[in-house]
Amino acid sequence: MSSVIQSGRISRVVVSGGTHGNEMSGVFLAQHWLQDSSELHRKSFTAEAFLANPLAVQRCVRYIDTDLNRCFSSELLSALSSESDPYEVKLAREIYQKYGPKQCTNFLIDLHNTTSNMGSTIILFKGDNLSLHLANYLQTNCVDPSFPFHIIQYDLPKGETIYLQQSGKHSISLELGPQPQGVVRDDVLTRMRELVNCSLDFLDLFNQGCEFHSFETDIYQTISKIDYPRGEDGNIQAFIHKNLQDKDYLPLKPGDPIFQTLKGEDVLYTGKETMYPLFINEAAYYEKKVAFVLSEKIHCSVPALKLQN
Amino acid sequence: MSSVIQSGRISRVVVSGGTHGNEMSGVFLAQHWLQDSSELHRKSFTAEAFLANPLAVQRCVRYIDTDLNRCFSSELLSALSSESDPYEVKLAREIYQKYGPKQCTNFLIDLHNTTSNMGSTIILFKGDNLSLHLANYLQTNCVDPSFPFHIIQYDLPKGETIYLQQSGKHSISLELGPQPQGVVRDDVLTRMRELVNCSLDFLDLFNQGCEFHSFETDIYQTISKIDYPRGEDGNIQAFIHKNLQDKDYLPLKPGDPIFQTLKGEDVLYTGKETMYPLFINEAAYYEKKVAFVLSEKIHCSVPALKLQN
């Protein structure tokens, strides 16, 4: 690998809010920027915002028929369309047509909230070094101790897509929390707004030829998902243990309690390795059978970055 | 007024959870007590639990057709029933038949959560001195600094009913928060469980002839509701100001900021009197056009209480 990564100019930047209709920071910000996008202007580009799932926003629900942010597989995007397709599958095709690779979206920022204590989380995909540099720029230039900064890396098999953010050549999702569904909190919205603005600043500096030094950082790579203990009827039998609640990104060791039943019994973590739990007690994941996500903490070295000549 | 209130023996106590299907502490507790009610047994009575809105619980939503906790008016309860009635109107009639005055429910405890920073809130109705004594007993005997204790009094015109808890002769609602909708937090659930148990202890002591001294306390009486600033399209134009967020029960003075627009403009409180805001930024109240509720703080003296001979 070269000691300097060269990456192409960023000409089209898109910011999506309301991919989940009850995650309110992104909903409010996208609606605001649709009325007045001046805040998204930079010297070298003009970013545009869109509201990804307007009907879900209107009803203040995560989705109408199915989770939009799981509808971006090549199978669904390329399948023959039918009137009976779920609303979000139709929506995903529209979004992909409008903002996907054919439209040369170089950078996509997708805005999310979580009920978990995830602070300022950036989700990016393995191999996207431009996004890693952007994350490092945020980590250095956009600090807020109330919302500690973390980077999650998703490692999908090459070419596999699921998520809206993958419509962009490069992309991040911002996951800010904790915030209840259906609520807009000033502190969370303000933090998200700062992170978007600082991201746009980074992309503008990059376009202007600024070189970014190599760096080292910790990232969290998702490994597996842990469901709640359930009875034969499928109902949840225990809830997140008080020792685990709000402890996203902190080490979970073998034998640590992870759930407690209403009879007061602890359920222990039986894994053999220390892992780092994410999205602990996220409201939207109860139905997905996910109590929390396990991740590994990886230390990585990222080469310097500059604009391709 | 006599210096000692005499009140009849409490023979039937009912605890309802899941009146709103996504307020999870009550949902989990009611489901647990339906399987094993031994925790609700006392010397002088056996309390029973029920799940008020099972379909809403199953779908993890507040309600299916309309808010169950606004369906207990005498008009709705006594109207001719029709197949096309909203699901919750039918449900309210069933609940009223099963647990209402004809079934001599002397005490009803209705379990709720809120996304607002309402700590341990007890809601009771004006004139219900037994419930005021119960609240005072909780305030003295069931302390948890993480969830400060407050009493809200609703003052409806005589005979007017709206809420599920009014199916009982005496009643309280427990409103615990903050907790996101669709999430069960150990700390909130544990606190609610303690409050229910301590309430049952009080009722048992009362039945056994224990006399409760007169006392003085502060209660919050709801006065009016404040909506978000809205545009001509009905969309919200500003959100709860950071100075007001999480400040439930703290004084709001004329001129204090209450909202902020996305352009950074403050909206000030224009009332003439200091008031006490409640349910600030409750997720379920966006659609009800309530950003927060204004209340007056009232100091009141409550006479002693004993069992009627």
Contacts between the chains, C-beta under 8 A, distances in Angstrom:
chain1	res1	chain2	res2	distance
A	28	B	236	8.0
A	28	B	239	6.9
A	28	B	262	6.8
A	29	B	262	7.6
A	31	B	235	7.3
A	32	B	262	4.3
A	60	B	286	6.9
A	60	B	287	7.2
A	115	B	180	4.2
A	115	B	182	7.6
A	115	B	183	5.4
A	178	B	180	7.4
A	179	B	180	7.9
A	180	B	115	4.3
A	180	B	178	7.4
A	180	B	179	7.9
A	180	B	180	3.5
A	180	B	181	6.2
A	180	B	183	7.9
A	180	B	283	5.4
A	181	B	180	6.2
A	181	B	181	5.8
A	181	B	182	6.6
A	181	B	283	6.6
A	182	B	115	7.7
A	182	B	181	6.6
A	182	B	283	3.7
A	182	B	284	7.5
A	182	B	286	6.4
A	183	B	115	5.4
A	183	B	180	7.9
A	183	B	281	5.6
A	183	B	283	4.8
A	184	B	239	4.7
A	184	B	240	7.7
A	184	B	281	7.8
A	185	B	239	7.9
A	185	B	240	7.5
A	185	B	245	6.2
A	185	B	281	7.0
A	186	B	239	6.2
A	186	B	240	6.5
A	186	B	241	6.6
A	186	B	242	4.1
A	186	B	245	5.9
A	186	B	260	6.3
A	187	B	242	6.2
A	187	B	245	7.2
A	189	B	239	6.9
A	190	B	242	7.7
A	235	B	31	7.3
A	236	B	28	8.0
A	239	B	28	6.9
A	239	B	184	4.7
A	239	B	185	7.9
A	239	B	186	6.1
A	239	B	189	6.9
A	240	B	184	7.7
A	240	B	185	7.5
A	240	B	186	6.5
A	241	B	186	6.6
A	242	B	186	4.1
A	242	B	187	6.2
A	242	B	190	7.7
A	245	B	185	6.1
A	245	B	186	5.8
A	245	B	187	7.2
A	260	B	186	6.3
A	262	B	28	6.8
A	262	B	29	7.6
A	262	B	32	4.3
A	281	B	183	5.6
A	281	B	184	7.8
A	281	B	185	7.0
A	283	B	180	5.4
A	283	B	181	6.6
A	283	B	182	3.7
A	283	B	183	4.8
A	284	B	182	7.5
A	286	B	60	6.9
A	286	B	182	6.4
A	287	B	60	7.2
